[in-house]
Amino acid sequence: MTSRSKGFDFTSAMRLVCADISRRLPELSHIDMNRVAVGLCQTRNQAMYGVFATLTPLRFAGGEVERTVRGRVHRIQPLVDSMGQEYLYLLNFYLPRFLNLPLEEKLSTIVHELWHIGPQFDGDLRRHEGRCYAHGSSQRKYDALMDRMTRKWLASDPPGHLYEFLECQFQELHAEHGGIRGQRWPAPKMVPA
């Protein structure tokens, strides 16, 4: 058995959790997880400060495929699935940091990142009024909304087996399955069109 096939498939399990959340929460029903690449990134250390997850849009504002920068037309380097279909978003989780959060914080982090997906599902972010377009004028209000949506999802009685792996911290999950594996994606870059 090769090391690539050994261990817990984290990104496949996260894709199923994200799909269930987007199905059960009307606020996220516009999301098609088949068009969202899910990946994992390795953090440099075990510290609990820093990034837990990120959502990268793979289109420009308004879902535009190309944008002119300093007189040159650019596009974002595409990410494609095994069938050649382009993804519209890249959702990355940073391990071990993400897995070392308490369960409700993990779930709230997932909802937080999914909420960034624009309501048009066109590869652009959800944009709020003002200069803080990603989270709106109050980070505290944004976080409270994510916590409410997380509790709403849990109250919808999702199958426990779907997210039970999130009850484990990194070392526990690693020890139980002999490793943790998953899809890793290159950071998308702007390239000349």
N, C-alpha and C positions, 0 to 999 in steps of 0.2 A: 504494500500500500504506500503510495507516495504521500509526502507531507501536505500536498495541495488538497488531497481528498480527505485528510484526517482533520478531525475537530468539528466544532459547532459552526454551522454556516450562518453567521451573524447577519449578513446583508439580506439573505433570503427570509430569515425570520422577521427582520425589521420591515421588509417590504409588506409582509402579511399584516403586521400590526398597523402600519400606515394605511393600508387599503381598508382595513376594518374601521379605523378612525374616520377616514374620509367617507365611508358608506354610512356610518351611524350619526355623524354630525352634519346637519343640513348646511351649516356655515362652510363646510369643506367638501360638499358634494360635487363641486365642479372639478375636483382633482381626479385624474386618470393615472393611477400609479404605473400603468404600462408605459407612460411617457416621462416617468421620473426615474433617473438613474440613482441607485442607492449604493453608497460606498462606505468604506471605513478608512480611516487615517490613523496612523500610529502617532501618539504624543511622545515627546522626547523624554518625559519623566512622569512620575506618578502623582505630581502635585495636583491639587484640586482647583487651582485657579487657572483661568484660560478658557479657551473655546471648548464647548461640549458637542456642538453640531453646527453645520452651516447649510444654507440653501443658496445655490448659485443659479441665477437665471441664465438660460442659454440663448436668449434673444435680447434685443435692445428695448428701450422704452416703447410701449405700445405694441410689442410683439414684432417689431421690425427686424428683418433678417440682416439687413446691412445698415451701416452708418458711415457718414463721411467724417473723417478726422483729419484735420490739417490738409484738406484738399484730396485725400485719398479715401477710397471706399474700402471699408473693412467689414468682416463678419466674424462671429465667434466660431472658433474651431468646433465642428459638430462632434457630439458623442452619439454613437449608434448602438442599437441592441443587436442581438445575434441574427435578426432577420433584416437588418439594414435600415430600420426605422429610427429616425432621429429622436433623441430625448429632448424635452423642453426645459428640464431642470436637473440639477445635480444636488442630491441630498447626502451629505457626508456626516458620519458620526466619528468622534475622536476617542479612540480607545487607548488606554484603559479608563481615561477620565470620565467619559459618559457612563460607563457601566458601574462606576464607583459612587454614583449619586444614589440617594434614596429613591424608591420606586416612583412615588408621585412626582418627584422632580424630573425623573427620566421621562415619564409620560407627558408632563407639561412641556418639556424641551421638544419632544416630538411634535406636539400640537403647535408650539411656538413656530417651529420651522415650516410646518405645513401651512400655517396661516399666512406666511410670506408669499405663498403662491398666489399670483394675481387671479381675481375672480373671472377674468376672461380666459384663463388657462392658455395663454398665448406665448409663454416663455418669458414674460415680464413679471416683475414683482407686484404685490399689492402696494399701492402708493397712498400714503396718508397726506393730508394737507400740511403745509409748512415745510420748514427746512429739515425736520426729522421725519422724512418720508417713510422710512422703514418701520418705525415703531410708533409714530404719532408724537404728540406734544408731551406725553407723560409715560415714561417707562413703567412707573408703578401701576398705572391704569392698564397698560398693555399686559403686564405680568398677571394682574388680577383677572383680566379677561381670559388669558390662557389657562389659569388655574380653574376658573369656572367651567370652561369648555372641557377640561380634563375630567373634572368631577361629573360633568354631564355624560361623557363617554363611559366612565366607570359605572354610572347609574343605569346605563342602557344594558347592562349585564353582558358584556362581551365574553366569549368563552375564555376561561382562565388559562387553559393550555396554550392559548395564542400568545400570551405575554408573560407566562410564568418564568421564562428565562430572564426577564428583566428584574425579577426579585433577587437575582444573584449579583454579586459583585464580580469584577473581572477575574480575580484569582479563583473564585469558586466555580465559575462557568468554565474557565480554562482547565481546572483540575478535573471537573466532572466529565468533560468531553475530550480531554487530551489535546486541547488547543482550540483556538478560535480563528476562523478563516472567513473570507468574504471578498467581494469585488472591490478592487481599487481602481480608481479612475484618474487619468492625468488631469492636471489643472487646466481647464479650458483657457485658451488664449485668443486674443484678437489677431486675425490674420488678414492679409490683403485679399479682397474679393477677386 
